[in-house]
């Protein structure tokens, strides 16, 4: 990890539907462009620790708070009508608009968890704009992955799962039930659902050796917003159904070099997804980190090394 780094420029990008997207750039203004795509949906850039994964001399580091979260406005939980413009196509258009706004021709994509799904979908939609991909805690947004993280791992956490299911109708698929609760007209119903969802998220990542006890998001409003966005996308297969699913199209990524970094102990998103993606993506490299769960220090280190290596290769430099 590189030393802490502050942005040299920040701004807001206004979109036609009224969304305002926060962006920031750091590192070398003339370096190789690299876009960081955060997790969630709804995670946000946070305090900017992601910048430390990039060598600031090699990269022009771009961060984006995806629509509806972070410093972007409006937040989804504050304006439920804005969910009408929360789709994968809107997110892909946002990324393209930011690229054009910053006058970037092509960039490396670094996606984490949900951000890896977004990175892969963007690369499939705009392959000519992507130099390389480094995905950490790999997800592709498939229905199997979503059902696994909500119902499939229930036998591992039966007590927490019972609490998660308590407000749902018996016949409801868990993810669809929570998408319903988190758009309920009663604000208290939404708050309760957001807290239950956050507790479940904190539970299923708790097996990683670096997991910390307590809620995933300390601030109640952040819990509600994260849950609102996550369930909105997951209940709709991340707006990547059928022929738009990532894995069946992964062969089209062959011209783009990629590194996939995944923790062996990641029970939330089993290594199966990363392995299947690697096998379908000629030219990709898979790094399984035995000691990590859903991310971790070693995974972040390997992702950073991969991104720096791509930048050095582009400049014709050796790692030494």
Buried (B, 14 or more C-beta within 10 A) or exposed (E): EBEEBEBBEEBBBEBEEEBBBBBBBBBBEEBBBBBBBBBBBBBBBEEBEBBBBBBBEBBBBBBBBBBBBBBBBBBBBEEBEBBEBBBBEBBBBBBBBBBEEBEBEBBBBBBBBBBBBBBBBBBBBBBEBBBBBBBBBBBBBBBEBBBBBBBBBBEEBEEBBEBBBEBBEEEBBBBBBBBBBBBBEEEEBBBBBBBBBBBBBBBBBBBBEBBEEEBBBEEEEBBBBBBBBBBBBBBBBBBBEEEBBBBEBBEEBBEBBBBBBBBEBBBBBBBEBBBBBBEBBEEBEBBBBEBBBBBBEBBBBBBBBBBBBBBBBEEEEEEE
